[in-house]
Amino acid sequence: MAIPGKIVKLKGGKVTVDYGSHSVEASVIDGKYGLGDYVIIQGRLVIEKVPKAQVKKWQDFIKNDYDR
């Protein structure tokens, strides 16, 4: 399952993505990304940007799942 993380650092073709409990460095191959964008990473590559409305759904799902 791929969970969106937030870009907290950009440097050249590399980003640092924060997942709350940990951060992951990844490479950007294609596309434009900015600080605060939410992305999906696979194999340490940024593969897509996730709309904030969809991120909110993920956050609600995860929160509700842990609250059970």
Stockholm file with secondary structure:
# STOCKHOLM 1.0

chainA/1-68         MAIPGKIVKLKGGKVTVDYGSHSVEASVIDGKYGLGDYVIIQGRLVIEKVPKAQVKKWQDFIKNDYDR
#=GR chainA/1-68 SS CCCCEEEEEEETTEEEEECSSCEEEEEECSSCCCTTCEEEEETTEEEEEECHHHHHHHHHHHHHHHHC
#=GC SS_cons        CCCCEEEEEEETTEEEEECSSCEEEEEECSSCCCTTCEEEEETTEEEEEECHHHHHHHHHHHHHHHHC
//
